[in-house]
Amino acid sequence: MNRRNFTLAGLAGLGLTTAACGNGVGSNGAQEIDARVDNTLNYLYSNYPNSRDLADKSVGMLVMPVVTEAGFGFGGGYGRGALRVDDITVDYYSATKGSFGLQIGAQQYAHVLFFMTEGSLSEFRRSSGWAAGADLKYVVSDEGGILKADTTTVLAPVIAVIFGQAGLHLGATLEGVKYNRIIP
C-alpha cells in the first residue's frame, strides 16, 4: 500500500470509528440533541455544583454533550450540541477538529462554553464558523470535584469546562475546534 492510499484508508477508518461512537451522528434531530444537553447539564450541576454559578452569570452556553476524538497520526473529532440563552435552545451547532502529529487513541468528553459577555455571544452567533483559540479560558476540577477558576478566568469573555472524559487518548483541549451552526 503506498503512502497516499495508507493515509486515505486511515482517514476513512477514523471517520467510521468516530461515527460509531454514539456522538449524535444520524440521531433523531433536535429532540435527541436537547435531551442529551439536558442530561449533560444535570450531570455537570450534580458533579460540579460550582458550575451553576458560571451558568447563572453567563449570557449563554454552548453545550456539547458528546465529542468523540480519535487519532493515529492523523486525528479528528466531531460532536453536536445546542446553544442555550436563558435556558432556551436558540441554535444547534457541530464541533469539528482535525489534527496531525504524534497521537494514538480515542476519547469522548463533554464540554460547555460559557459566554460571559453579550459581545462574545454575539460574535459567536454572527460568525460563519467560530474557532476556539488560545484565548479561551479553562476551568479545571480538582480531586474534590470542585471547579476552580482564577481571577483571569473569571474575567474572560468565554470560559470552557471539559468533563466526563473517557477513553485512551490523552489531552482534551478545545484549541482548533471549529463550531458551525447546523440544522438537525
C-alpha positions as CSV (number, residue, x, y, z in Angstrom):
1,M,0.0,0.0,0.0
2,N,1.5,3.3,-1.0
3,R,1.6,6.3,1.4
4,R,-1.4,8.1,-0.2
5,N,-3.6,5.0,0.0
6,F,-2.5,4.4,3.6
7,T,-3.4,8.0,4.5
8,L,-6.8,7.8,2.8
9,A,-7.5,4.4,4.4
10,G,-6.6,5.8,7.8
11,L,-8.9,8.8,7.4
12,A,-11.7,6.6,6.2
13,G,-11.2,4.3,9.2
14,L,-11.1,7.3,11.5
15,G,-14.4,8.5,10.1
16,L,-16.0,5.2,10.7
17,T,-14.6,5.0,14.2
18,T,-15.8,8.5,15.1
19,A,-19.3,7.9,13.6
20,A,-19.6,4.6,15.6
21,C,-19.0,6.2,19.0
22,G,-22.5,7.5,19.7
23,N,-21.8,11.2,19.2
24,G,-25.2,12.1,17.8
25,V,-24.4,11.4,14.1
26,G,-27.6,10.1,12.5
27,S,-29.7,10.9,15.5
28,N,-33.4,12.0,15.5
29,G,-32.5,15.6,15.3
30,A,-33.3,18.4,17.7
31,Q,-35.2,16.4,20.3
32,E,-32.4,14.0,20.8
33,I,-29.8,16.8,21.0
34,D,-31.9,18.7,23.5
35,A,-32.4,15.5,25.6
36,R,-28.6,15.0,25.6
37,V,-28.0,18.6,26.5
38,D,-30.4,18.4,29.5
39,N,-28.7,15.2,30.7
40,T,-25.3,16.8,30.3
41,L,-26.3,19.9,32.3
42,N,-27.8,17.7,35.0
43,Y,-24.6,15.7,35.2
44,L,-22.5,18.9,35.3
45,Y,-24.5,20.6,38.0
46,S,-24.7,17.4,40.1
47,N,-21.0,16.6,39.9
48,Y,-19.6,20.2,39.9
49,P,-22.1,22.4,41.9
50,N,-19.9,25.5,41.3
51,S,-20.7,25.3,37.6
52,R,-24.2,26.5,38.5
53,D,-22.6,29.9,39.4
54,L,-21.0,30.1,36.0
55,A,-24.3,29.3,34.3
56,D,-26.1,31.9,36.3
57,K,-23.5,34.6,35.4
58,S,-23.3,33.7,31.7
59,V,-25.4,35.2,29.0
60,G,-25.4,32.0,27.0
61,M,-24.0,28.4,27.0
62,L,-22.9,26.1,24.2
63,V,-23.4,22.6,25.5
64,M,-21.7,19.8,23.6
65,P,-22.9,16.5,25.3
66,V,-20.5,14.1,23.5
67,V,-17.5,14.9,21.4
68,T,-15.6,11.9,20.0
69,E,-12.0,12.2,19.1
70,A,-9.8,9.5,17.5
71,G,-6.3,9.6,16.1
72,F,-3.5,7.6,14.7
73,G,-1.0,10.1,13.3
74,F,-4.0,12.0,11.8
75,G,-6.8,12.7,14.1
76,G,-10.2,14.2,14.2
77,G,-13.2,14.8,16.3
78,Y,-16.9,15.5,16.0
79,G,-19.9,16.3,18.2
80,R,-23.2,18.1,18.1
81,G,-24.9,20.3,20.7
82,A,-27.1,23.3,21.4
83,L,-26.7,26.9,22.2
84,R,-28.9,28.0,25.1
85,V,-29.8,31.5,26.1
86,D,-32.0,31.9,29.2
87,D,-32.3,28.1,29.4
88,I,-33.9,28.0,25.9
89,T,-32.2,26.4,22.9
90,V,-31.8,29.0,20.2
91,D,-29.5,27.2,17.8
92,Y,-27.7,23.9,17.1
93,Y,-24.0,23.5,16.4
94,S,-21.5,20.9,15.4
95,A,-17.9,20.8,16.7
96,T,-15.2,19.5,14.4
97,K,-11.5,19.1,15.0
98,G,-8.6,17.9,12.9
99,S,-5.0,17.3,14.0
100,F,-1.8,15.8,12.8
101,G,1.2,14.6,14.9
102,L,2.2,12.1,17.4
103,Q,-1.1,10.7,18.6
104,I,-2.9,7.4,19.0
105,G,-6.1,6.5,20.7
106,A,-9.7,7.7,21.1
107,Q,-11.7,9.5,23.7
108,Q,-15.1,11.1,24.4
109,Y,-15.9,14.0,26.5
110,A,-18.5,16.7,27.1
111,H,-17.8,20.4,27.3
112,V,-19.7,23.6,27.9
113,L,-18.7,27.1,26.7
114,F,-20.0,29.8,29.0
115,F,-20.3,33.1,27.2
116,M,-19.8,35.7,29.9
117,T,-20.4,38.8,27.8
118,E,-23.0,39.9,25.3
119,G,-20.2,40.7,22.9
120,S,-18.7,37.3,23.0
121,L,-22.1,35.6,22.5
122,S,-22.9,38.0,19.6
123,E,-19.6,37.4,17.9
124,F,-20.1,33.6,18.2
125,R,-23.6,33.7,16.8
126,R,-22.7,36.1,13.9
127,S,-19.7,34.1,12.7
128,S,-19.9,31.6,9.9
129,G,-17.7,29.2,11.7
130,W,-16.2,30.1,15.1
131,A,-12.9,28.5,16.1
132,A,-11.8,28.1,19.7
133,G,-8.4,29.5,20.2
134,A,-5.7,30.1,22.8
135,D,-7.7,33.0,24.3
136,L,-10.3,30.5,25.6
137,K,-10.0,30.2,29.4
138,Y,-10.5,26.8,31.0
139,V,-11.9,26.0,34.4
140,V,-10.4,22.9,35.9
141,S,-11.7,20.5,38.5
142,D,-9.6,19.4,41.5
143,E,-9.6,16.0,43.2
144,G,-12.6,17.0,45.3
145,G,-14.8,17.7,42.3
146,I,-14.7,21.5,42.8
147,L,-14.4,23.7,39.7
148,K,-11.6,26.1,40.2
149,A,-11.1,29.4,38.3
150,D,-8.6,32.1,38.9
151,T,-9.2,35.8,38.6
152,T,-8.2,35.9,34.9
153,T,-10.5,33.1,34.1
154,V,-13.5,34.7,35.8
155,L,-12.9,37.9,33.8
156,A,-12.7,36.0,30.4
157,P,-15.4,36.5,27.8
158,V,-15.6,32.8,27.1
159,I,-15.0,30.1,29.7
160,A,-14.7,26.4,28.8
161,V,-15.4,23.4,31.1
162,I,-14.4,20.0,29.8
163,F,-15.7,17.0,31.8
164,G,-16.8,13.4,31.6
165,Q,-13.7,12.2,29.8
166,A,-13.5,8.5,28.8
167,G,-11.0,6.7,26.6
168,L,-7.3,6.3,25.9
169,H,-6.5,9.5,24.1
170,L,-4.7,12.0,26.3
171,G,-5.1,15.7,26.4
172,A,-8.6,17.0,25.8
173,T,-8.3,20.6,24.6
174,L,-10.7,22.8,22.6
175,E,-7.9,24.6,20.7
176,G,-8.5,24.2,17.0
177,V,-12.2,23.1,17.4
178,K,-14.5,24.8,14.9
179,Y,-18.1,25.3,15.7
180,N,-20.7,25.6,12.9
181,R,-24.4,26.2,13.0
182,I,-26.4,23.1,11.9
183,I,-30.0,22.1,11.2
184,P,-30.5,18.8,13.0
